[in-house]
């Protein structure tokens, strides 16, 4: 036990900035604050968190059985030095995920986000892309979710609405029918985001309600979005462009302040800028924003960066197993959600520290580096003595 604790401290000296996002004292403080360990002596909150995080990072497809196996691994025993070792059955993990206090994991996620931003990962005014992704499973496997009818009868869906900058900064989980529409889901996700007044919010044309656009403006949200070409509107200014503006991909012809008509021909309460453009294929695109100081070309270029959240969703599902639920209860889904997003924050921090781009190889490189440091630390402890090194591995 002391051996593993010593190795744990040595192992991560080179990546202490990465692990500083969630230091040991924070794990302990939040455990006390949320009383996550009140009814558990073995599978405590910190153990479940580290076990799930370890499984997400080191396995292509995490499951209860991989978590059971991971519990006995060398790397996890080093990470879990405080709580001892032994065996744990996957059914015990499943039951704990169903009943553990998910608030502990939510607070860990919030702390990781704050620590990342305090570490220089944010600009004074950031661009936050808001979008939703849906996970669909059989209703026999999923205890909560939108119940689909018709040809999809027997299927449930759970929606996750995320605000993404360099990291997933905010998330909302929705599983009731009122949130099938993005007018409800994204509106709530954006208005609940604490830093909404300090960023530019970008979202796609799934938000169709003019009333939602009004509520966002009244809530201090500065946004950029798109609307359908031909949407009915009332002009409130002349064309703000003296001549057409060309970007790398668009020809912008008009930039007006307008008021949009919504359902039942009701005029929106607040004006927006309507920017009309045509792409290289000759397709018309209409953009809207309530921001005054941006140039028309800047608005369209910032909207184009919304695509980065689609790349992030693809990464979550393909590399962090986000399309699969280890536990199908609402509580288990929340625990998995927050731990998955913490993994994404750690990977983003690793990317930033090492000057890497994209997501494809980052997870693999980070895990390899951590395991390499662990092996180096074991060699240091054993003083390069093969017998001691072998003894250490077998004892773990």
C-alpha positions in Angstrom: 0.0 0.0 0.0 2.7 2.5 1.0 4.6 1.3 -2.0 1.8 2.2 -4.4 1.2 5.5 -2.7 4.9 6.4 -3.2 4.8 5.4 -6.8 1.6 7.4 -7.3 3.4 10.6 -6.1 6.5 9.9 -8.3 4.6 8.8 -11.3 2.9 12.1 -12.0 5.6 14.6 -11.2 6.0 15.4 -14.9 2.2 15.8 -15.4 1.4 17.5 -12.2 -0.1 20.5 -14.0 -2.6 18.1 -15.7 -3.5 16.4 -12.4 -3.7 19.7 -10.6 -7.1 20.1 -12.3 -8.4 17.5 -9.7 -5.9 17.3 -6.8 -6.4 14.7 -4.0 -7.6 17.3 -1.5 -10.4 18.4 -3.8 -11.6 14.8 -4.2 -11.6 14.4 -0.4 -13.2 17.8 0.3 -16.0 17.3 -2.2 -16.6 13.8 -0.8 -17.2 15.3 2.6 -19.3 18.1 1.2 -21.6 15.8 -0.8 -21.5 13.0 1.8 -21.0 10.6 -1.2 -19.4 7.9 1.0 -22.1 7.9 3.7 -23.4 4.5 2.9 -20.3 2.8 1.4 -17.1 1.5 2.9 -15.5 0.0 -0.1 -16.8 1.6 -3.4 -16.3 5.1 -2.2 -16.9 8.1 -4.5 -13.2 8.6 -5.2 -12.8 4.9 -6.1 -15.8 4.9 -8.5 -14.6 8.1 -10.1 -11.0 6.9 -10.6 -12.2 3.5 -11.8 -14.6 4.9 -14.3 -12.1 7.5 -15.5 -9.4 4.8 -15.8 -11.8 2.6 -17.8 -12.8 5.4 -20.1 -9.2 6.4 -20.9 -7.7 2.9 -21.2 -10.4 0.9 -22.9 -12.0 1.4 -26.3 -15.3 0.2 -25.0 -15.8 0.6 -21.2 -18.2 -1.7 -19.5 -19.0 -3.0 -16.0 -16.8 -6.0 -16.7 -13.9 -3.9 -17.9 -14.2 -1.9 -14.7 -14.2 -5.1 -12.7 -11.0 -6.1 -14.5 -9.4 -2.7 -14.3 -9.9 -2.6 -10.5 -7.1 -5.3 -10.2 -4.7 -3.6 -12.7 -1.3 -2.3 -11.8 -2.1 1.3 -12.9 -5.4 1.4 -11.0 -3.9 0.0 -7.9 -1.4 2.8 -8.0 -4.1 5.4 -8.4 -6.2 3.7 -5.8 -3.5 3.3 -3.1 -5.5 4.9 -0.3 -8.3 2.4 -0.4 -6.6 -0.9 -0.6 -7.1 -3.6 -3.2 -8.7 -7.0 -3.8 -11.6 -7.9 -6.1 -14.9 -6.3 -6.8 -17.8 -7.8 -8.7 -19.3 -5.9 -11.6 -22.8 -6.2 -10.1 -21.6 -4.3 -7.1 -20.3 -1.5 -9.3 -23.6 -1.4 -11.2 -25.6 -1.1 -7.9 -23.3 1.6 -6.6 -23.6 3.7 -9.9 -27.4 3.5 -9.5 -27.3 4.9 -5.9 -24.2 7.0 -5.5 -24.7 10.7 -5.0 -24.2 12.1 -8.6 -23.7 15.6 -7.1 -20.1 14.6 -6.2 -19.3 13.9 -9.9 -21.0 17.1 -11.0 -18.9 19.2 -8.6 -15.8 17.4 -9.7 -16.6 18.3 -13.3 -17.3 22.0 -12.4 -14.0 22.2 -10.6 -12.1 20.7 -13.5 -13.7 23.3 -15.9 -12.9 26.2 -13.6 -9.3 25.0 -13.0 -8.8 24.6 -16.8 -10.0 28.1 -17.5 -7.9 29.6 -14.6 -4.9 27.9 -16.2 -5.1 30.1 -19.3 -7.3 28.0 -21.5 -9.8 30.8 -22.1 -9.8 34.2 -23.8 -11.4 37.2 -22.2 -14.3 36.8 -24.6 -14.7 33.2 -25.8 -16.8 31.6 -28.5 -19.1 28.9 -27.0 -20.8 26.6 -29.4 -24.1 25.1 -28.1 -25.6 22.0 -29.6 -27.3 18.7 -28.5 -26.5 15.1 -29.1 -28.9 12.1 -28.6 -28.2 8.6 -27.3 -30.8 6.1 -28.4 -31.4 2.7 -26.7 -34.1 0.1 -26.3 -36.6 1.0 -23.6 -35.8 -2.4 -22.0 -32.3 -1.2 -21.4 -33.0 2.5 -20.6 -35.0 3.4 -17.5 -35.5 7.1 -18.5 -35.8 9.0 -21.8 -38.1 10.2 -24.5 -40.5 7.3 -25.3 -40.7 7.1 -29.1 -43.8 5.8 -30.9 -44.6 4.7 -34.4 -41.9 2.8 -36.2 -39.5 3.6 -33.3 -41.8 2.2 -30.6 -39.9 0.6 -27.8 -37.0 3.0 -28.2 -36.0 5.7 -25.7 -33.7 8.7 -26.2 -31.7 10.8 -23.8 -30.5 14.3 -24.9 -27.3 16.0 -23.8 -27.0 19.8 -24.6 -23.4 21.0 -24.3 -21.7 24.4 -24.4 -18.3 23.8 -25.9 -15.3 26.2 -26.2 -11.9 24.5 -25.9 -13.6 22.2 -23.4 -17.2 21.2 -22.6 -17.9 24.1 -20.3 -21.5 23.3 -19.4 -23.9 20.4 -19.9 -27.6 19.7 -19.4 -29.2 16.3 -19.4 -32.8 16.0 -20.7 -35.0 12.9 -20.7 -38.6 14.2 -20.7 -40.7 14.9 -23.8 -40.8 18.7 -23.4 -37.1 18.9 -24.4 -37.4 17.0 -27.7 -37.3 20.5 -29.3 -34.1 22.5 -29.3 -36.2 25.6 -28.6 -36.6 24.2 -25.1 -33.3 22.3 -24.6 -30.8 24.8 -26.0 -32.6 27.8 -24.5 -32.3 26.3 -21.0 -28.7 25.2 -21.6 -27.7 28.7 -22.7 -29.6 30.7 -20.1 -28.3 28.4 -17.3 -24.7 29.0 -18.4 -23.2 31.3 -15.7 -20.7 33.0 -18.1 -23.3 33.6 -20.9 -22.7 37.4 -20.7 -19.0 36.9 -21.2 -19.1 34.9 -24.4 -20.5 34.7 -27.8 -23.0 31.9 -28.0 -23.3 30.1 -31.4 -26.0 27.6 -32.2 -27.6 26.2 -35.3 -31.0 26.8 -36.9 -32.6 24.1 -34.7 -33.6 27.0 -32.5 -36.6 28.3 -34.6 -38.6 30.2 -32.0 -38.5 34.0 -32.3 -39.6 34.1 -28.6 -36.5 32.1 -27.7 -34.3 34.7 -29.6 -36.1 37.4 -27.6 -35.5 35.6 -24.3 -31.8 35.1 -25.0 -31.4 38.8 -25.8 -33.2 39.7 -22.6 -31.0 37.3 -20.7 -27.9 39.1 -21.8 -26.9 36.5 -24.4 -24.9 37.6 -27.4 -25.6 35.1 -30.1 -24.9 34.1 -33.7 -27.2 31.6 -35.5 -28.8 30.8 -38.8 -32.4 30.9 -40.0 -34.2 29.4 -43.0 -33.8 31.3 -46.2 -37.0 33.3 -46.9 -38.0 33.7 -43.3 -40.5 36.5 -43.0 -39.2 39.7 -41.5 -39.7 43.5 -41.2 -36.8 45.8 -42.3 -35.6 48.2 -39.6 -32.5 49.6 -41.3 -31.0 50.1 -44.8 -28.3 47.7 -46.0 -25.3 48.3 -43.7 -22.9 47.2 -46.5 -21.7 49.8 -49.0 -20.8 46.9 -51.4 -20.8 43.1 -51.3 -18.2 41.5 -49.0 -16.3 38.3 -50.1 -14.9 35.8 -47.6 -13.0 32.6 -48.4 -16.3 30.7 -48.8 -19.1 33.3 -49.1 -20.3 36.3 -51.0 -22.2 38.6 -48.5 -24.7 40.9 -50.1 -26.9 42.3 -47.4 -26.7 43.2 -43.7 -29.9 44.7 -42.2 -31.4 45.1 -38.8 -34.8 43.4 -38.9 -37.5 42.1 -36.7 -38.5 38.5 -37.5 -42.0 37.2 -37.7 -42.8 34.1 -35.6 -45.7 31.8 -35.1 -49.1 33.2 -36.0 -47.4 36.1 -37.7 -46.3 37.6 -34.4 -43.5 40.1 -34.7 -40.4 39.5 -32.5 -39.9 41.9 -29.6 -36.2 42.5 -30.3 -34.4 43.2 -33.6 -31.5 41.2 -35.0 -29.1 41.6 -37.8 -30.0 39.6 -40.8 -26.9 38.8 -43.0 -27.6 37.3 -46.4 -24.9 35.4 -48.3 -24.3 32.9 -51.1 -21.7 30.1 -51.0 -19.5 28.9 -53.8 -22.2 26.4 -54.9 -24.7 29.3 -55.3 -26.7 28.3 -52.2 -28.3 31.1 -50.2 -27.5 31.3 -46.4 -29.1 33.6 -43.9 -27.3 34.4 -40.6 -28.7 36.3 -37.6 -27.0 37.9 -34.6 -27.8 40.5 -32.0 -24.2 41.7 -31.8 -23.6 45.2 -33.2 -19.8 45.6 -33.3 -18.9 42.6 -35.5 -18.4 42.9 -39.2 -20.7 40.9 -41.4 -17.7 38.7 -42.5 -16.7 38.1 -38.9 -20.2 36.9 -38.1 -20.2 34.3 -40.9 -16.7 33.1 -40.0 -17.6 32.7 -36.3 -20.7 30.8 -37.2 -18.5 28.4 -39.3 -16.6 27.5 -36.2 -19.8 26.0 -34.8 -18.7 22.8 -36.6 -16.1 22.2 -33.9 -18.8 21.0 -31.5 -19.8 18.4 -34.1 -16.2 17.1 -34.2 -16.2 17.0 -30.3 -19.4 15.0 -30.2 -17.9 12.5 -32.7 -14.8 12.2 -30.4 -17.0 11.6 -27.3 -18.9 8.8 -29.0 -16.0 7.1 -30.9 -13.2 7.5 -28.3 -14.9 7.9 -24.9 -17.7 5.5 -25.5 -20.4 8.2 -25.0 -23.0 6.3 -27.0 -23.0 3.5 -24.5 -24.3 3.6 -20.9 -22.5 1.5 -18.3 -25.5 2.0 -16.1 -29.0 2.7 -17.5 -30.5 4.5 -14.5 -30.8 8.3 -14.5 -28.3 8.5 -11.6 -25.8 6.2 -13.4 -26.1 8.1 -16.6 -25.3 11.4 -14.7 -22.2 9.8 -13.1 -21.0 8.5 -16.5 -21.8 11.8 -18.2 -19.8 14.0 -15.7 -16.8 11.6 -15.6 -16.7 11.4 -19.4 -16.6 15.2 -19.6 -13.9 15.3 -17.0 -11.9 12.9 -19.2 -12.4 15.3 -22.1 -11.2 18.2 -20.0 -8.1 16.3 -19.0 -7.4 15.4 -22.6 -7.9 19.1 -23.6 -5.4 20.1 -21.0 -2.9 17.5 -22.2 -3.4 18.8 -25.8 -2.7 22.4 -24.7 0.4 21.4 -22.6 1.9 19.5 -25.5 0.9 21.8 -28.4 -1.2 19.0 -30.1 -4.1 19.5 -32.4 -7.2 17.4 -33.0 -8.5 14.5 -31.0 -7.5 11.4 -32.9 -4.2 10.5 -31.1 -4.4 12.6 -28.0 -6.1 10.0 -25.8 -3.6 7.3 -26.9 -0.6 9.5 -26.3 -1.7 10.7 -22.9 -2.4 7.1 -21.6 1.0 6.0 -23.0 2.8 8.9 -21.3 1.1 8.2 -17.9 1.9 4.5 -18.1 5.5 5.3 -19.1 5.9 7.6 -16.1 4.5 4.8 -13.9 7.1 2.3 -15.2 9.9 4.9 -14.7 8.8 5.5 -11.2 8.7 1.8 -10.4 12.3 1.5 -11.7 13.3 4.4 -9.5 11.8 2.8 -6.5 13.4 -0.6 -7.2 16.7 1.1 -8.0 16.8 -0.8 -11.3 16.9 -4.1 -9.4 15.0 -6.6 -11.6 14.0 -8.7 -8.7 12.5 -5.8 -6.8 10.8 -4.6 -10.0 9.3 -8.0 -10.5 8.2 -8.2 -6.8 6.5 -4.8 -7.1 4.5 -5.9 -10.2 3.4 -9.1 -8.6 2.5 -7.5 -5.4 0.2 -5.0 -7.2 
